[in-house]
Amino acid sequence: MTNAWMPKDTTTHQDHVIAHVLGATFLGYFVFEEALYVLLDIGFIWRIFLDGEMGLLPHPVAVSELELGAEAKQQIKIDIDVLLNDGAPEGLFRLQLPPLPCQIKEVSFFASGERRRLLIAGEEANLTLETSLETAEVKVYAS
């Protein structure tokens, strides 16, 4: 198996979603059912599936669509409110903070075998989102 990351073409839908997230700030994230949910400072959640497919929904809609119990949904809503209102994030229930603050300037998509990678270039920091179709693993790290 090769470890080389090759650029991967994006679909028209992915291009559309990426165009909407440019300029937004990555505030926090959580993983649920083989998808990464990224809270953006514009009040939307950017959902990224293991294969790189993605969607963008207002946070109340995204949370309501989750197949979770009422308590878990409430904890996610509280975390979102804290992060959107510049609250103290040290007491988050379900969301994690990104490794570094990142205002999204560019998004690039790559593949290596069964793995997918989104590189998020920011003004002052870059983040990498990596997924595996084989193991359903999702990683978020500074790059």
C-alpha positions in Angstrom: 0.0 0.0 0.0 1.3 3.4 -0.9 1.5 6.2 1.7 1.5 8.9 -1.0 -1.3 11.5 -0.7 -2.6 12.3 -4.1 -4.9 15.3 -4.9 -8.5 14.2 -5.2 -11.0 15.9 -7.4 -14.0 17.4 -5.5 -17.5 17.3 -6.7 -19.6 20.3 -7.5 -21.4 19.9 -4.2 -18.1 19.7 -2.3 -16.9 22.8 -4.1 -20.1 24.6 -3.1 -19.8 23.7 0.5 -16.1 24.6 0.6 -17.0 28.0 -0.9 -19.4 28.7 2.0 -16.9 27.7 4.7 -14.1 30.0 3.4 -13.6 32.8 5.8 -15.3 31.0 8.7 -13.5 30.1 11.9 -13.3 26.5 13.1 -14.5 26.7 16.7 -14.9 23.0 17.8 -15.8 19.6 16.6 -17.2 16.2 17.5 -17.3 12.8 15.8 -20.6 10.8 15.5 -21.5 7.9 13.3 -18.5 8.0 10.9 -18.7 11.7 10.3 -16.9 14.8 11.6 -19.1 17.7 12.7 -17.3 21.0 12.7 -18.8 24.0 14.4 -18.1 27.2 12.5 -18.4 30.8 13.9 -21.1 31.5 11.3 -23.5 29.3 13.2 -23.3 26.4 10.8 -22.1 22.8 11.2 -19.9 21.5 8.5 -20.4 17.7 8.3 -17.6 15.7 6.7 -18.1 12.0 6.1 -15.3 9.4 5.9 -15.2 9.5 2.1 -14.9 13.3 2.0 -18.5 14.0 1.1 -19.8 16.9 3.1 -22.8 19.1 3.9 -23.4 22.4 5.7 -26.4 23.0 8.0 -27.4 25.6 10.5 -26.4 24.2 13.9 -30.0 23.7 15.2 -30.9 21.6 12.2 -27.7 19.6 12.3 -28.2 18.8 16.0 -31.9 17.9 15.6 -31.0 15.4 12.8 -28.6 13.5 15.1 -29.9 10.1 16.3 -28.9 10.8 19.9 -30.8 10.9 23.1 -32.2 14.2 24.4 -29.5 14.6 27.1 -26.6 14.2 24.5 -28.3 16.6 22.1 -28.7 19.1 25.0 -25.0 18.8 25.9 -24.1 19.5 22.3 -26.4 22.5 22.2 -24.8 23.9 25.4 -21.3 23.4 23.9 -22.4 25.2 20.7 -23.9 28.1 22.7 -20.7 28.4 24.7 -18.4 28.4 21.7 -20.6 30.8 19.6 -20.8 33.3 22.5 -17.1 33.3 23.3 -17.7 31.6 26.6 -15.0 29.7 28.6 -14.6 26.5 26.6 -12.9 24.5 29.4 -16.1 22.9 30.5 -17.3 21.5 27.2 -19.4 18.3 27.4 -19.2 16.9 23.8 -17.3 19.2 21.5 -13.5 19.4 21.4 -11.5 22.4 20.6 -9.4 22.4 17.5 -5.6 22.0 18.2 -5.1 25.6 17.0 -7.5 28.4 16.2 -8.1 28.5 12.4 -9.9 30.9 10.1 -10.4 28.9 6.9 -8.7 30.4 3.9 -8.4 27.3 1.7 -9.4 23.6 1.7 -7.6 20.9 -0.3 -8.7 17.3 -0.7 -6.4 14.3 -0.9 -6.6 10.5 -1.0 -4.2 7.6 -0.2 -5.8 4.2 -0.6 -8.7 4.0 1.8 -7.8 7.2 3.6 -9.0 10.8 2.9 -7.4 14.0 4.0 -8.7 17.6 4.0 -6.0 20.2 4.5 -7.5 23.4 6.0 -5.2 26.3 5.4 -5.7 29.3 7.7 -4.3 32.7 8.1 -2.1 31.8 11.1 -2.6 28.0 11.5 -3.3 25.0 9.4 -5.4 21.9 10.3 -5.6 18.4 8.9 -8.7 16.3 9.0 -7.9 12.6 8.2 -10.4 9.8 7.8 -10.1 6.1 7.1 -12.8 4.2 5.2 -11.4 1.0 6.5 -11.3 1.7 10.2 -13.8 4.6 10.4 -11.1 6.5 12.3 -11.3 10.3 12.2 -8.3 12.5 13.3 -8.0 16.3 13.6 -4.6 17.7 14.1 -2.4 20.8 13.6 -0.3 20.7 10.4 
